Amino acid sequence: MTIDALGVIYTGANEYYMQELTQSRSIAALPIYARYRLIDFFLSNFVNSDVHNVGVITQKNYRSIMDHIGGGREWDLNRKRDGLFILPPYGTAGNPGFYNGTVEALCGIRDYLEKSSQKYVIFSDSTVLYKADFRPMIEYHLSKKADITMMYWHADEEEFQSMHNPVVFDVARGGRIKGVAFNPANPEGPRVATGTFVADKSLIIRLCDAALSMGETRFIEGVIAKNLEGLRIYGYRHNGYVAALHSTRNYFKACMDVLDDKVRAELFLNDQMPVYTKVRDEIPTRYVGEGTAVNSSLADGCIIGGNVENSVLFRGVKIGKNAVVKNCIIFQDCEIMDGCVLENVILDKDVIVRNGKTLMGAASYPVVIAKGSVI
């Protein structure tokens, strides 16, 4: 099936609940799984679904996003027709360069939507990671003669309790959404919104214009919840691995999930749904002295002189002699010197940990060290 749809990715804001990790980057630019960024999964979902017109809505501090995706060559989006479009907010008297929600963001890209030749828009938020082929979702949307189709997944109790302001749908037997709850206390079998929807783009423009005129800036509250009776709004269940990145704890768990064989196979071993990313040529990881790595994911260019266990190391990480790194996420080009002990720690890029230092956190509250710090 050929999809007559364009894709839109909302890269989000500098989310305060992610602590230092999003101080200088949007959540979509957050590194994950040793060599990727979150936006790689959203772009790959579109490309693997034969969607080749993709707009990326940026906010402030979008240099890292632009540096990573460039012209879209790695995703086959550097095209003469359609392709990849970076959509920064226009600074005006009414908008200083920051969107307060999805409604404002969609209104801000009206020209892009109107000039695109596709009939439908597939919108993807950046706070929920998953892999999906959108073609079945489009088929479902058309078969139901829906106005809007919202993607959701069934979260377990532990996942739900760790989320930041989750949105839960009440879905009738036929699939129609009949209610929306915002951060409910104890929902039964919660159908949690992924932030992804399909709709006719002209309808979305009209609905967002109306919502913004009433002071509404958020899509679920201002558009979905207020049009459940007047529009045919359906839910589409996503089956498969989902990581809701609603907190540093959730992000830490999602990174560790890649060490599970089942999760790793679902994310990376499907030849029909590859995950594309920016290529950086590096030599393979090198072990020196008595360096070891057990049950860990290591990117290229690492030098391991100590002991690494249950950890994820990005490109170019250096681990010194007799250092112990356990249950940690170490971003690109960090250096952990001789004799250090780190457990349940997230180091942002270019952090240096001096000889003999000890950093200890908990899995439920990992220690986060900001980019470029020297400890």
C-alpha positions as CSV (number, residue, x, y, z in Angstrom):
1,M,0.0,0.0,0.0
2,T,1.3,3.4,-1.0
3,I,0.7,6.0,1.8
4,D,-0.6,9.4,0.6
5,A,0.7,11.0,3.8
6,L,3.4,13.3,5.0
7,G,5.2,12.8,8.3
8,V,5.7,15.4,11.1
9,I,8.0,15.0,14.1
10,Y,7.6,17.4,17.0
11,T,11.0,17.4,18.7
12,G,9.7,18.8,21.9
13,A,11.1,21.2,24.4
14,N,13.9,21.2,26.9
15,E,11.9,18.9,29.2
16,Y,12.6,19.8,32.8
17,Y,11.7,16.4,34.1
18,M,14.7,15.0,32.2
19,Q,17.1,17.0,34.4
20,E,20.5,17.9,32.9
21,L,20.0,15.6,29.9
22,T,17.8,18.1,28.0
23,Q,19.3,21.4,29.2
24,S,21.0,22.0,25.9
25,R,19.0,19.7,23.5
26,S,15.5,18.8,22.7
27,I,14.3,15.4,23.9
28,A,14.3,14.1,20.2
29,A,18.1,14.8,20.1
30,L,18.7,12.7,23.3
31,P,21.3,9.9,22.7
32,I,20.2,6.3,23.2
33,Y,21.4,2.8,22.6
34,A,25.1,3.5,22.2
35,R,25.0,5.1,18.8
36,Y,21.5,6.5,18.1
37,R,19.4,9.5,19.0
38,L,15.7,9.3,19.6
39,I,14.9,11.1,16.4
40,D,16.5,8.2,14.5
41,F,13.6,5.9,15.4
42,F,10.9,8.4,14.4
43,L,12.6,9.1,11.0
44,S,13.2,5.4,10.4
45,N,9.5,4.7,11.2
46,F,8.4,7.1,8.4
47,V,11.0,5.9,5.9
48,N,10.2,2.2,6.5
49,S,6.5,3.1,5.9
50,D,7.3,4.7,2.5
51,V,6.7,8.2,3.8
52,H,9.3,10.4,2.1
53,N,8.0,13.9,3.0
54,V,9.0,14.5,6.6
55,G,8.9,17.8,8.5
56,V,10.8,18.2,11.8
57,I,9.4,20.9,14.1
58,T,12.2,22.3,16.2
59,Q,12.3,24.5,19.2
60,K,15.1,26.5,20.8
61,N,18.5,24.8,21.0
62,Y,18.0,22.8,17.8
63,R,21.6,22.9,16.7
64,S,22.2,19.3,17.8
65,I,19.2,18.1,15.8
66,M,20.4,19.9,12.7
67,D,23.9,18.6,13.1
68,H,22.7,15.0,13.5
69,I,20.2,14.7,10.7
70,G,21.8,17.2,8.2
71,G,20.0,16.9,4.9
72,G,18.6,13.5,5.6
73,R,21.0,11.5,3.5
74,E,21.2,8.6,6.0
75,W,17.4,8.2,5.8
76,D,17.2,8.6,2.0
77,L,15.4,11.9,2.5
78,N,17.8,14.1,0.6
79,R,15.4,14.3,-2.4
80,K,14.6,16.7,-5.2
81,R,10.9,16.1,-4.6
82,D,9.7,16.0,-1.0
83,G,12.4,14.9,1.4
84,L,13.4,16.3,4.8
85,F,12.3,19.7,6.0
86,I,13.6,21.5,9.2
87,L,10.8,23.7,10.5
88,P,12.1,26.1,13.2
89,P,9.6,28.4,14.9
90,Y,9.4,31.9,13.5
91,G,10.2,34.6,16.0
92,T,7.4,37.2,16.0
93,A,5.8,39.5,18.5
94,G,3.4,36.7,19.4
95,N,5.9,33.9,19.3
96,P,9.4,34.4,20.7
97,G,10.6,31.1,19.1
98,F,9.0,28.6,21.4
99,Y,5.8,26.6,21.1
100,N,3.7,26.0,24.2
101,G,2.2,22.8,22.7
102,T,1.3,20.8,19.7
103,V,-1.5,23.1,18.6
104,E,0.8,26.1,18.4
105,A,3.4,23.9,16.6
106,L,1.0,22.7,14.0
107,C,-0.4,26.2,13.4
108,G,3.2,27.4,13.1
109,I,3.9,25.0,10.1
110,R,0.7,25.8,8.2
111,D,2.6,26.8,5.1
112,Y,4.5,23.5,5.0
113,L,1.2,21.5,5.5
114,E,-0.7,23.5,2.8
115,K,2.1,23.3,0.2
116,S,2.6,19.5,0.6
117,S,0.9,17.4,-2.0
118,Q,-0.1,14.6,0.4
119,K,-3.7,14.3,1.7
120,Y,-3.0,12.9,5.2
121,V,-0.6,13.8,8.0
122,I,1.0,11.4,10.4
123,F,2.2,13.2,13.5
124,S,4.7,11.8,15.9
125,D,5.7,13.2,19.3
126,S,9.2,12.6,20.7
127,T,8.6,11.4,24.3
128,V,7.6,7.8,23.4
129,L,9.9,5.4,21.6
130,Y,8.6,2.6,19.5
131,K,9.1,1.0,16.1
132,A,6.1,0.9,13.8
133,D,5.0,0.5,10.2
134,F,2.3,3.2,9.7
135,R,0.7,1.5,6.7
136,P,-1.6,-0.7,8.8
137,M,-2.6,2.3,10.9
138,I,-3.5,4.2,7.7
139,E,-5.6,1.2,6.5
140,Y,-7.3,1.1,9.9
141,H,-8.0,4.8,9.7
142,L,-9.6,4.5,6.3
143,S,-11.6,1.4,7.1
144,K,-13.2,3.1,10.1
145,K,-13.8,6.3,8.1
146,A,-12.2,8.1,11.0
147,D,-11.6,11.8,11.2
148,I,-8.6,11.2,13.5
149,T,-6.9,8.0,14.6
150,M,-4.8,8.1,17.8
151,M,-2.1,5.5,18.6
152,Y,-2.0,4.0,22.1
153,W,-0.5,1.1,23.9
154,H,-1.4,-1.0,27.0
155,A,1.0,0.0,29.8
156,D,1.5,-2.1,32.8
157,E,1.1,-0.7,36.3
158,E,4.8,-0.1,37.0
159,E,5.3,1.7,33.6
160,F,2.2,3.8,34.2
161,Q,3.1,4.9,37.7
162,S,6.5,6.2,36.5
163,M,5.1,8.4,33.7
164,H,4.8,12.2,33.8
165,N,1.2,13.3,33.2
166,P,0.1,10.3,31.0
167,V,-3.0,10.6,28.8
168,V,-5.3,7.6,28.9
169,F,-8.0,6.8,26.4
170,D,-11.3,5.1,27.1
171,V,-11.8,3.0,23.9
172,A,-15.2,1.5,23.0
173,R,-15.5,-2.1,21.6
174,G,-15.6,-0.9,18.0
175,G,-12.4,1.2,18.6
176,R,-13.9,4.6,18.9
177,I,-12.5,6.8,21.7
178,K,-15.3,7.8,24.0
179,G,-13.3,9.4,26.8
180,V,-9.9,10.9,27.7
181,A,-8.3,11.0,31.2
182,F,-5.3,13.1,32.2
183,N,-3.0,11.6,34.7
184,P,-5.6,9.3,36.4
185,A,-4.7,7.8,39.7
186,N,-5.4,4.1,39.2
187,P,-6.7,3.3,35.7
188,E,-7.5,-0.3,34.8
189,G,-5.4,-1.6,31.9
190,P,-4.5,1.9,30.8
191,R,-4.5,2.6,27.1
192,V,-1.8,5.3,27.1
193,A,-1.4,7.8,24.2
194,T,1.9,7.6,22.3
195,G,1.5,11.1,20.9
196,T,1.0,9.8,17.4
197,F,-2.0,10.4,15.2
198,V,-3.3,10.2,11.6
199,A,-5.7,12.7,10.1
200,D,-6.6,14.6,7.0
201,K,-4.2,17.6,7.0
202,S,-6.9,20.1,6.1
203,L,-9.0,19.0,9.1
204,I,-6.0,19.3,11.4
205,I,-5.3,22.8,10.2
206,R,-9.0,23.8,10.8
207,L,-9.2,22.2,14.2
208,C,-5.9,23.7,15.4
209,D,-6.9,27.2,14.2
210,A,-10.1,26.9,16.1
211,A,-8.4,25.6,19.3
212,L,-5.7,28.3,19.2
213,S,-8.4,31.0,18.8
214,M,-9.9,29.7,22.1
215,G,-6.5,29.8,23.8
216,E,-5.8,26.1,23.7
217,T,-2.2,25.1,22.9
218,R,-2.3,21.3,23.6
219,F,-3.7,18.9,21.1
220,I,-5.2,16.2,23.3
221,E,-6.9,18.8,25.6
222,G,-7.9,21.4,23.0
223,V,-8.8,19.2,20.0
224,I,-9.4,15.5,21.0
225,A,-11.1,15.9,24.3
226,K,-13.4,18.6,23.0
227,N,-14.5,16.8,19.8
228,L,-15.2,13.3,20.9
229,E,-18.9,13.6,20.1
230,G,-18.6,15.7,17.0
231,L,-15.8,13.8,15.2
232,R,-15.1,10.2,14.5
233,I,-12.0,9.7,16.7
234,Y,-10.6,6.2,16.9
235,G,-7.8,4.5,18.8
236,Y,-5.3,2.3,17.2
237,R,-3.3,-0.1,19.4
238,H,0.4,-0.5,19.0
239,N,1.7,-3.9,19.9
240,G,5.4,-4.2,20.7
241,Y,8.1,-2.6,22.7
242,V,7.4,0.9,24.0
243,A,9.5,3.2,26.1
244,A,7.8,6.2,27.6
245,L,10.6,8.7,28.2
246,H,8.7,10.7,30.9
247,S,11.5,10.8,33.4
248,T,15.2,10.3,33.9
249,R,14.3,7.0,35.5
250,N,12.4,5.9,32.5
251,Y,15.2,6.9,30.2
252,F,17.7,5.0,32.3
253,K,15.5,1.9,32.1
254,A,14.9,2.2,28.4
255,C,18.7,2.3,27.8
256,M,19.2,-0.8,30.0
257,D,16.4,-2.6,28.1
258,V,18.6,-2.9,25.1
259,L,20.7,-5.4,27.1
260,D,17.7,-7.8,27.0
261,D,17.9,-10.2,24.0
262,K,14.2,-9.9,23.2
263,V,14.1,-6.1,23.2
264,R,17.3,-5.9,21.2
265,A,16.0,-8.3,18.6
266,E,12.7,-6.4,18.2
267,L,14.5,-3.0,17.9
268,F,17.5,-3.9,15.7
269,L,17.2,-7.4,14.1
270,N,14.3,-6.8,11.8
271,D,15.7,-6.5,8.3
272,Q,12.3,-5.0,7.1
273,M,12.4,-2.2,9.7
274,P,16.1,-1.1,10.1
275,V,17.0,1.9,12.3
276,Y,19.1,4.5,10.4
277,T,21.4,7.0,12.0
278,K,24.3,9.3,11.2
279,V,27.4,7.4,10.4
280,R,30.6,8.2,12.2
281,D,33.7,6.3,11.1
282,E,35.5,4.9,14.2
283,I,37.9,2.1,14.9
284,P,36.4,-0.9,16.7
285,T,36.4,-1.0,20.5
286,R,39.8,-1.9,21.9
287,Y,40.5,-3.7,25.2
288,V,43.8,-2.9,26.9
289,G,45.5,-4.7,29.9
290,E,42.9,-6.5,31.9
291,G,39.9,-4.6,30.5
292,T,36.6,-6.5,30.2
293,A,33.0,-5.9,29.3
294,V,30.1,-8.2,30.5
295,N,26.5,-7.9,29.3
296,S,27.1,-4.5,27.9
297,S,26.5,-2.5,24.7
298,L,29.6,-0.7,23.4
299,A,29.8,1.5,20.3
300,D,32.9,1.9,18.1
301,G,35.9,3.8,19.2
302,C,35.9,2.9,22.9
303,I,39.0,2.0,24.9
304,I,38.4,-0.3,27.8
305,G,41.1,-0.7,30.5
306,G,38.8,-1.5,33.4
307,N,35.7,-3.6,34.1
308,V,32.4,-2.7,32.4
309,E,29.2,-4.5,33.5
310,N,25.5,-4.1,32.5
311,S,26.3,-0.8,30.9
312,V,25.8,1.2,27.6
313,L,28.8,3.0,26.3
314,F,28.6,5.4,23.3
315,R,31.3,6.2,20.8
316,G,34.8,7.1,21.9
317,V,34.4,6.4,25.7
318,K,37.7,5.7,27.6
319,I,37.7,3.5,30.7
320,G,40.9,3.6,32.7
321,K,42.9,0.9,34.4
322,N,41.1,-0.8,37.4
323,A,38.0,1.4,36.9
324,V,34.7,-0.3,37.6
325,V,31.6,0.8,35.6
326,K,28.4,-1.0,36.5
327,N,24.8,-0.2,35.4
328,C,25.8,3.0,33.7
329,I,25.0,5.0,30.6
330,I,28.2,6.8,29.3
331,F,27.7,9.2,26.5
332,Q,30.1,10.0,23.7
333,D,33.7,10.9,24.3
334,C,33.6,10.6,28.1
335,E,36.8,9.6,30.0
336,I,36.7,7.7,33.2
337,M,40.2,7.6,34.6
338,D,42.1,4.9,36.6
339,G,40.6,3.5,39.7
340,C,37.1,5.1,39.4
341,V,34.0,3.4,40.6
342,L,30.6,4.3,38.9
343,E,27.3,2.6,39.5
344,N,23.8,3.7,38.3
345,V,25.2,6.8,36.7
346,I,24.5,8.7,33.5
347,L,27.4,10.8,32.1
348,D,26.5,13.3,29.4
349,K,29.0,14.0,26.5
350,D,32.6,14.9,27.2
351,V,32.5,14.3,30.9
352,I,35.9,13.6,32.6
353,V,35.9,11.6,35.9
354,R,39.3,12.0,37.6
355,N,41.4,9.2,39.1
356,G,39.9,7.4,42.0
357,K,36.5,9.1,42.1
358,T,33.4,7.2,43.2
359,L,29.9,8.1,41.9
360,M,27.0,6.0,43.2
361,G,23.3,6.3,42.3
362,A,20.2,4.0,42.4
363,A,18.4,2.4,39.5
364,S,15.3,4.4,40.6
365,Y,17.2,7.6,40.8
366,P,20.5,7.5,38.8
367,V,23.1,10.2,39.2
368,V,23.2,12.5,36.1
369,I,26.3,14.5,35.3
370,A,25.9,17.4,32.9
371,K,27.7,17.7,29.6
372,G,31.3,18.8,29.7
373,S,31.7,18.4,33.5
374,V,34.9,17.5,35.2
375,I,34.5,15.5,38.4
